[in-house]
Amino acid sequence: MILDHTSVEKPQQQGPDAWHLRVGHDICGDVQQALNHEWLVTNGLGGYAAGSICGATTRSYHGLLVAALQPPVARTVFVSKVDEEITLPGGEVLKLGVNEYHDKVVDPQGYQYLQEVVLDGDVPCFRYRLTDQLELVKRVWMEYGQNTTYIQYTLEGAGDEIADENLTLTLVPFCLSRDYHASTQGSDDWHFIVDSQHNRCRIRAYNEAPVYHLIAGPSAFFSPTGLWYWRVLHRRESERGLLDQEDVYQPGIFRMPITTGMRVTFVLSAEQNLPSDLGGPRHEELVTAALVRHQRRVRQLLSVAERTMDNLEERDPVLARLVVAADQFIVARPNYAQAKASRQPLRLAPDRKTIIAGYPWFTDWGRDSMISLPGLLLATGRYSEARGLLKAFASYTHEGLIPNRFPDQGEHPEYNTIDATLWMFHALGLYLQATDDWSLLKELFPVLQEIIVRHEQGTLFNIGMDATDGLLHGGTDGVQLTWMDAKVDGWVVTPRRGKPVEINALWYAALTKMEAWAVRLSTDASHYSQLRTLVRQHFARRFWYAEGGYLYDVVDVDGNAGQTDASLRPNQLFAVSLCRDLLSGGQCASILQQVEQHLLTPLGLRSLSPTDPAYHQHFSGNRWQRDSAYHQGTVWQWLLGPFIDVHLRVHKDRDQLRTLLLTALDQLWQNCLGTISEVAEPEPPYVVGGCVAQAWSVAEFLRCWLLLQEK
């Protein structure tokens, strides 16, 4: 029986059935709670804007303009935040910003004015109450395909007596110019280079630094200040045992009048070819057009997704929310060589897409991309982008492997993965099932054949097939190859060297597909049939742990024939979810029972049974503490996907699974609004952690939500 989650209450007037996610003043007005809630917007390039809902930067990764200078990498923090001040007609100044400093002092305390935060699509809207009759609404979004952020302010009010009153809005930007993994320590003799013209300025931190722009409307006036704000605290980095203080630079302030019903917009951009009318008389007209483009694109994403689901009679708000969340991870990896040769701007084409593994610190990983592709791209109807992504990763194949990771600064890809390539077969199979695009199979088949050959004969990192049982082995000292890949200062926490269970489930699934695809292409399929049969003959015999009623996690550990690892982990689920004929019905039911009893939590599956001596009760802490617990008990949210697949196969009970998934979806307005995080603590109250937005978490929740809607 699945855990009983009926006692979990959704926040009042909120829930996964609400398209507009709302956080009220009970949270916004409580500084500690407000600092623990975040928001995120992205630009399709790998750049983003993010912060706490009250405005403070609680992470070194936070910023209103974090530009991907070589999409989707080379992320650079240019503007960490902007504080607002409102001068009322009587001269009273209301400071709406929030900053936390090294001594835990919070100043100013603008959270007192913040009434609510609403996520409208993917646009966060912040509502500040200035007086009984006046409110200021702030919206933040990014231009798709550009490193440009818009911050729009609207003054709303009621009553004729205030209609003609002029207020002054002062914007106080805090600037940086650094890699998003780094932190800045300022100096009294270091002043940014600021070229200003009335209502705009061009900034660079030093002569060789990238240039970026701050542009307000024509009624604004920029006054230079050149001040450092010292030792701003990033509390999330404190918790993670990282450098947690930073100095930020204030180049100056922008002042502008604002009246009821008026909209004024501040533009932050690292683009060098901005419209010349920005900052001029047509400034707000151009911004309005940008917002319309943004909203139209969101509507198109929802429309495309809904067309792929015949059983939906009306808009599903949960689906809509997850489709928008999914879009944040799908980014461009432009063809730089082609653009340079043709002297043309970089082109954002469907055939040059990749998937960011997680915000705020991950880039695109092969494993994460292939696991996420079915949920992010196929479930949302984005088939051309799925096609392009599959082709792109296949083109990077090296000695039978696709890349595990593309480094942050665009260096050569890293290939230290045993499963990413096998997940590509799974993703391609689902793509073909959804599209009947057999031309892609024909195009990629030679690469797929070579991959199988290299796995048979042996390739990098001791990855290869054991001819006696057909099973794949892999692993060398100091290298982490499976998804359980934590490594601290040379220590591989979960080495899993030998023959891991999910790797061989993936291997069997790949061979099964190759056999069917060879027949489809009128190619000799006998060799794939022989390999598949060999694996099937030996899989259950080698992996079934009769005493425990589940599968060994690794057999032939460290190359020692017969040595087994009986750790109770979620990896065994893939032998049931990906394969229909490796195990008996009784074995499948027993595996599910053991996983449900020991690993299932309301937010996902523990990575190790609590009964194991190596189990860690906590994930939080410094880097060593976190990485040593990462796959030794920590809950992973994406694993709800295979759990639901297996439970549905064994019990065929959708209602229980909907309850489980709805409980997990409560976090859409907890932590980072509108998205799903990477991991959670393995013990109650299951506090979420890791990346605030994780691709495969969103992907599996979305895929399973649709799966559970089927009749």
N, C-alpha and C positions, 0 to 999 in steps of 0.2 A: 504493500500500500504506500502510495506517495505521501510525503509529509503533509500534515494538515495545516494549511495556511489561512484558514478562515478567520483566525484571530487577528490577522494583519489588517489594520485600518488604513485606508487611503486618506491623504490630507483632505480636509473639507474643501469642497468645490474644485477638487482637482482629481486627476486620475488619467490612466492611459486612454480613456474614452474622450479626452478633451484635446482638440486640435491645437488650441492656444494654451500652452502651458503657463501657469501663473504661480508666482511666489509672492505671497502677501506681506504686509507690514509686520506681521508677527515674526517673520524671518528677516526681512530686509532691515527692520528697525532694531534688530538684535545683532550687534556688531560681530559677536563670535559666530553666530549662525551665518550671517551674511558673508563673512570671510571664508566660510567652509562651502559656499556654493559658487560655482563658476559658470561662465558662458564661453562659447566658441563660435566663430564664423571663419569661413575659409574662402579661397579664391580659385580653386581648380588648378593651382600651380604648385601647391605644397606650402604656400604662404598662408598666414592666418592672423586673426586678431583674437585675443582672449584676455580674461581677467576675472577677478572675483565680482560678484554681482553688485557689491557696494563701491567698486572702483579701485580698491587697493590691489597692488601686485603681490600676490602671495607666493608666486613662483618666479624664478629668474627667467622662465620661458614665457611669462606673460608679456603682452604688448599689444598696442592698438595697431601697430604696423610692424609685423614680422614678415619680411619679404623673402621669397625664394629667388635668389639672384641667378641661380642656374637651375631652373625647375627640373625636378621637385626638391633639389637640395640647395646647399649654400644659404640656409636660412639665417637671416640677419635681423636683429632687433634694432629698429630705428627709433620708434616712439613707444616708450613703455606705457604711458598713460596720459590723459589730459584731465586736469581738475577744472571744475566750473565754479564761478562765483556770480551771484546775482545781486545787483545793487537796486534796491527798491526806490520808488520815487522820493521817499523821505530820507534817503541816504543810508538806510540799514543794509549791511552786506551779509548775504547768506552764502556760506561756503559749503558747497555740495560734495566736495571731494573727500576721500578717505586715504590716509597714509599711515602705515604702521612702521615704527622705527625700532632700532636695535634694543632700546630699553623698554619695549612693549608699549610705548606711548602711542596713542592713536590721535592724529591731528592732521587736518581738521576732522570733524565728526559729522560729515554730511549724511551718514546713514540715517540720522534722525529725520531727515526730510524725505527719504526714499520710501514711497508708499507701496510700490509693487514693481515686479519685473515680469514682463510677459514675453514669451517667445512666440512671435508671429511668423510662422514658417520657420525660417532660420535666422530671422532678424530679431535680436533682443531689443526690447523697448523698456526704458527705465522711466518711471513716473515719479517726479518730485513734487511735493506739496509745498509751495512757497508761502501762501497766505490762505485764508479761508476760501478765497475766490480764484486764486491763481495756481496753476500747475505748469511745470516744465517737463516735456516729454523728450527723451533722447533716444534716437535709433542709431544702430551701428550695423553696417554691412560692408562687404568688399565687392569690388568690380570683378566679375568672373573673367579669368584670363589676364588679370593685371595685379600688380602689387600696389593697389590703391584702396584706401579705407575711407569711407564716408561716415561722418558723425553729424547727424541732423538733429537740430533742436527746434521744438515747436512750443510756443507759449499758449496755453489754453486758459480760458477764464470765463466767468459768467457775471453779468451785471453791466448795465450801461455806464456806471460811474467809473469803471476801470478800463473801458474800451480805448480811451485815448491816452492812457498813461504810458510813459516811456520808461522802460527798465534798461539796465545795462548788463549785458552778458560778457563776462571776462573768462577767457580760456587760457589755461596755464599748462602748456605742454612740457613733458619731461622727456628728454631726448638721450639717445645712446647711439652707438654704432659698433655692434659686436656680434660674434657668433652666438646663436641662441643657447648653446651649451655653457657659455662663459659668463663672467660677471665683470663689472667695471669698477675700478677704484680711481676716483677722481683726484685732481691736484689743483691747488690754488693758481698755479701758473699754466694750467691747461684750459684754454677757451676754444669752444667750437668755432669754426669759420661760418659766419652767418651773413648772407647777402640778403638784405630785406628791401622790399618796395611796398610801402604803404600797408597793404593787407596780405602780403605773402612773403615768404622767406625761403631761401635756398640754403641748405645746411649740409655740412660735412664735418666730421669730428676732427680731421686733420687733412693735410694736403692730398694724401693718396687714398683717402677713404671714399667710399661710394657717396654720391650726392642724393639727397632726398628733399622733398618739398612740403611745406605747410602752407595751405591756401585757404583763406576765409573769403567771405563775400565782399562786395565793393564798399559796404558801409563800415567795415571793420578797419581797425588801425593797429599796427604792430608796434610795440614799444620794446626795444632790446633791454635785457637785464643781465644775462651772462652769469647766472648763479648756479652753484652746486648745492644739491640737497644731499646731505651726508647720511650714510649708514641706514638706508631703507631696508627694513626687514622683509625677507621672504620666508614666511613661517613654514610653508610646505617643504622648503629645502632644509630647514632646521630639523624637521621630522625625518628627513631622508639622510641626515648626517652629511650634508653637502654645504659648501660655502653659502651662507644665508644672508649676507649683507651686500648692499650695492650702493654706489653713489650715482645719482642721476643729474643730468644737466638741464637747466632751464634757460633756453636761449632768449626768451622774452615772453610777452603776453599779448594776446589779441583782445581788443575791446570793441564791442559793437552794440548798437541799440537794438532792442527787441520789443515788439508790441504784441498784444493779444491777436492770435490767429496767424502770426508771422512765423515763417520758417527760415532758419539760418543754418548753413551747413559748413562744417570744417572738413577739408580734404587733406589727407596725408598720403603721399605717394612717393615711391621709389622709381616711378616711370620717368623716362627722359623725354618722351614725346607726348606731353599732355595737351589737351585742347587749349588753344590760346585764349579762349573766352572764359576759362575757369578763373574766377576772381574778378571777372568783369561784369558788365550789366546783365549778361545772360547766365551768370553763375548758378542761380537757383533753378533756372530752366534746364540747364545741363544736368544738374544733380537729380531733378525730378525725373528726367528721362532715364538716368542711370537706375533709379529705384524701380521705375516701371519695367525696365529690362530685367532687373533682378527678379521681380515678382512674376513676370511672364515666364521666365525660365523655370521657376519653381512649379508653376502651374503645368508647364509642359512635362516636367519630370513626373508629376503625379498622373497626368493624362496618359503618358506612355506606360507607366506601371500598371494602371488600371485596365488598359486594353489587353494586357497579358493574362488577366484573371476573369475568366468567363463567369465564374460563380458569384461575383460580387454584384449585388443589386443596387447598392448605393455606396457612397464614399465611406471607407472604413478609416476612422481617425487614427487608429493605432497603425495601420498600414501607412497612412499618409505621413505620420510622424517618423516612422522608421525609414521610409523612402527618402525623406529629406536628410535624415541622419546619415544614410548610406552615401549620399552624394558628396559629403565632406571628405571622404577618403579617396575618391576617384579623381586622379590628377594627371596632368600632362607630363610626358617625358619627351620633349621636342627633339627633333633631329638637328642637332647643332651643326654637324658637318655639312648637311644639305643647305641650311640657312646661310652658313658662311660662304659656301661656294656660289650660291645664287645671289648673295647680298640682299636677301629678302628677310623680313621680320620672322621671328619664330612663329610657327603655325600650330594651333591647338587642334589636332585632328583626331578623330575617333580611333585611328590605327596607331596612335602614339600615346596610349594611356597606360597608367600603372596604378597601384593601390598603396596609399600610405598606410603602414601597419597600425599606427596609433599616434594621437596627439597628446601632449605636445612634443615628444622627443624622438619618436621613431621615424625612419624614412620608409622606402618601399623594400619589402622583403619577399623573396620568391615563395617561401612556404606560406606566409600570411596571405599573399596575393591569390594563390591557388585555392586555399581553404575558403577565402572570402568571396571569390568570384561568383559562385552560385547564388549567394544571398545578395551581394551588392549589385551585380550586373544582370544575371539571368532572371532573378525574381522581380527585378524592376524593368525588365524589357529592354535593357541597354545592350542589345546583341552585337551591334557593330563595334562597340567598345570592348566587349568580351572577346570578340574575334581578334581585334588588334592587339589586345593584351596577350592572348595565347600565342599569336605569331611573334610578338616582340620577345617574349621570354624564350620561346623555342629557338629564336635566332641567336640567343646568347649561349646556347648549349655548348659545353666544353667537356670533352671526355665523358660524355653521357650524362652530364649534370647541368641543370639550370642554376642560375645564381641563387645563393641564399640571401645576399644583401648587397645593395649598392651603397657604398660609403657616402658620408655626408658631403664631401668635397669633390665628388665625381671621379674618384680613383677607380681602378679596375675592380670589377665585381669580385665578390668572395663566393666560393663554391662549397663551403663546409656544411653541407646538408645531405642527408641520406633520404629525406622524405619529400622535399619540395618537388622534385622531378616526378615522383610517383603521384603526388597530388595533382600534377598537371594532367595526367591521364584521366583522373576522376573528373576534373573540371571540363576537360575537352569532351568527355562522354556526355556530361549533362548539357553542354552547349549543343552538341549534335542532336541530342534528344529534343531540345527546345526549338531548334532551328532547321533541322534537316540540311544543314550546310555541308554537304558531303564534299564540295570542292575544297574546303579547308582541310578536311581529313586527307584528301589526295595530296594536297600541297605539303602537309606536315608528315605524312607517313614515312618518308625516308629518314627523317630525323628520329621519329619514334622507333623505327627499326634499329637504328644505330644505338639508341639509348638502351634497348633491350640487350643488344650484343655486348655493349660495354659493361652492363650489369652482370651478364653471364661470365664474361672473361675477367672481370675485375677492373676497377677504376680507382680514382683518388680515395684516400683515407681508408684503405682496406675494404672498400665497399665491393661486394661481389657475391656471386651465388655459390652455395655449397652443392656440388654436383650429386652428392649422396642423397640429399633430401629436397633439393630445389629451393631451400630457404635462403634469404638474403642475410648476409652478415655485414658488419661495418664497425669502424672505430679504431682510432689510434690514440696513443697517450697525448693528453693535453688538448684534445679536440672534442667539441660537443657537436653531435651530428643530428640528433632528433629534436623535436620541438621542445623537449625538456632540456634546454640549452644553457642553463645558468653556469657562469664561470667567474670565479673571483681570484684575481692575482695568480693565474695559472692553475687554480684548483677547479676542475670540472666536477660540479656538485653531484650531478646524476649522469655519469658517463654512459651507462647503458650499452657498453661495448659487447658485441656478440650478435644475437639475432632477436631484435625487439619485436614484440607482438604486433603492434600497429604497422610496422614497416612491412611485415610479411603479409598482413591483410591487404595493404596497398599494393604490394607486389603481385599477389594473386589477382586482385581486381584489375590491375594493369594487363596482366597476361590474358585474362578473360576478355577484356576489351580488344586487345590486339588480335586474338583469335577471330572474334566476330568482325572486326574491321578488315582483316585480311580477306575473309570470305566476301565481304561487301565489295572490295576492290579487286576481286577475282585473282587474288594472290595466294600462294601456298600457305595455308594456316596450320599445317601439321606440326611444325616445330613449336608454335605457341601452345597448341593443344597438348603436346607432350609435356612441356614445362608446367603448364597449369595443372595437369593431372598429377605430376610428381609432387607439387606443392600440396595439392588436396589430399594426397595419400598420407602425407607426413604431418600436416599442420596440427590437427587435433591430437595426434599421438604425441607430438613433441611439446605442445603448449598446454594441454589440459592438466590442471592440478586437481586431481580427484579428491584429495583430502580437504582442500579448501572450497571446492565447487566453483572454481573460476580458472582463468588462464594465467600462466606464468607471464611476468612482464618481459623477461629476457631469458632465452635459453642459450646454451653454450657460451656462458658469460666469459668475457675476456678470451674467447677462443678455446676454452676448456670444454671438451666434449662432455655432455651430460650435466654440466653445472648449471643450475637454474636460479633465477631470482623470483621469489614468490611474493614480492611486494604487491599488495593489493592497490592497483592504480586504475585510472579510467581508460588507459590506452587500449585495453582489451575490448572496449565497446565497438571499436572500428571493425573487429573481426565479425561482428554481427550486423552493424549498420551498413558496411560496404559490400559484404559478401553474403549470398543467400545459401551457400551449400558447403561451408567449411565446418559447421558445427550442427549437432542435432538440436531439435526443438527443446529438449530437456536441458541441454547445456546452455543454450541461449537464455532460458528462463532462470537458470541458476546464476549465471553471470549477472543478469539484471538484478536479481535479489541481493546479491552480495554488494553490488555497486550502490544500490538504493539504500541498503542498511548502513554502509560505512562511509560513503562518499557524498551522497546527495545533501545539498543545503538549499535554502530558498533562492540563492543567487547563482548556483552553478555546482560544479563537482569539485570536491577536494582532490588534490593531486596525489594524495597518499592517505591510506587509512589511519585514523587516530590510534589504532591498536599497534601500529608499527613503532618500534623504538626510535626510528629516525624522524618521526612526525614532529613538525613544528606547530605549536599552537598559535603563533603570531607571525604575521608577515612584515609588519612595520618595523622601522629601525634604520640603522645606517646601511651602507651598501653591503657590507659583509653579512649583516643580519638578514637583509632582504633577499639577497641572492641565495643564501644558504637555505632559506625557507621557500623560495620561489616555486619549486616543484616538489616540496616535501610536506605538503599539507595545504598550502595556499589554494583558495578556491578560484577556479578559472570559469568565467561566465560562458565562453564559447562552447564549453563541453556540454551545456544543456542541449545543444543540437544533437549530437549522437545519442545522448541519453533518451531524448524524445523519440528519435528514430527507432531505437531498440524497444522502448516501452510500447510504442505503437505497434510494432511487429509482434510483440509477445502478447499484449493485452487488448489491443485495438480499442482503447478507451480514450477518446479525445477530450472528454469533459475534465477529467482529472488533470490532464496535461495543460489544458487552457488555464486552469486555476494556478498551476505552477508557474506558467509563463507570465500570466498577468501579475503575479506577485513580484517576479523579477523585473517586470516593466515599470513597477512603481518608481524605480530609480531614475526614470526620465526627468523628474523634477527634483531629484536629489543629486548632490555632487555637481556634475556638469549638466546643465539643463538641455534636455532633448537628445541625449545620447547615452551610450552604455559604456561602462568602464572596462578595464582589462581584468582585474582580479578583485578578490574580496578576502577579508580575514576568514579563517576556517572555523572560528567559534563565534557564538552569538555576541553582539548583535550583527555580525557579518558586515562590518564596515568596509566599504569599497576602497580600492587602492590601485596603485600602478598608474598607467596612462588613463586620463579622464575620459578619453574617447578611443575605443579600440575597434579596428575594422572587423575582425572575425567575430567579436561579440555582437556587434550590430548585425552583421551578415547572418549569423546563425539564428538570432532572435527573429529577424525578418523572414528567413526561409521557413522557420518552424511556425511562425504565426500564420503564414499562408498554408502550410501543410495542415495545420489544425483547423482551418476553415473549410477544408474539403469535406464533402458529405460521404 
